[in-house]
Amino acid sequence: MLWFAAGVAAGFVVAHQINQTKQGKEFFSSIDVKTKAFSQAVADAYHAREAELREHDAA
């Protein structure tokens, strides 16, 4: 567990250092956009399926 925590901490330090560069900021920005798009797609699909189930229960 100690090694896992050390690895996570090291990852945060490295990510912070990378984010200080122009290329790093662009990289993390693109990851952020893709993550938000994926999260929105999952939420939309969830809500669509929920609506389908409600229609089925109401019928």
C-alpha positions in Angstrom: 0.0 0.0 0.0 2.9 2.3 0.7 4.4 1.8 -2.8 1.0 2.5 -4.3 0.7 5.8 -2.4 4.2 6.7 -3.3 3.5 6.0 -7.0 0.3 8.2 -6.9 2.2 11.0 -5.2 5.0 10.8 -7.8 2.5 10.8 -10.6 0.9 14.0 -9.3 4.3 15.6 -9.0 5.3 14.6 -12.6 1.9 15.7 -13.9 2.3 19.1 -12.2 5.8 19.5 -13.7 4.5 18.6 -17.2 1.6 21.0 -16.8 4.0 23.9 -16.5 5.1 23.6 -20.1 3.1 24.8 -23.2 2.9 21.2 -24.6 1.8 19.9 -21.3 -1.0 22.4 -20.9 -2.2 21.5 -24.5 -2.0 17.8 -23.6 -4.0 18.1 -20.4 -6.4 20.4 -22.1 -7.1 17.9 -24.8 -7.5 15.1 -22.2 -10.0 17.4 -20.3 -12.1 18.0 -23.5 -12.2 14.3 -24.3 -13.0 13.3 -20.7 -15.9 15.8 -20.6 -17.2 14.6 -24.0 -17.1 11.0 -22.8 -18.8 11.8 -19.5 -21.5 13.7 -21.3 -22.1 10.8 -23.7 -22.4 8.4 -20.8 -24.9 10.7 -19.0 -26.9 11.2 -22.2 -27.1 7.4 -22.8 -28.1 6.9 -19.1 -30.9 9.4 -19.3 -32.1 8.0 -22.7 -32.2 4.5 -21.2 -34.0 5.7 -18.1 -36.6 7.4 -20.3 -37.1 4.2 -22.3 -37.6 2.2 -19.0 -40.1 4.8 -17.8 -42.1 4.5 -21.1 -42.0 0.7 -20.8 -43.3 0.8 -17.2 -46.0 3.4 -18.1 -47.4 1.2 -20.9 
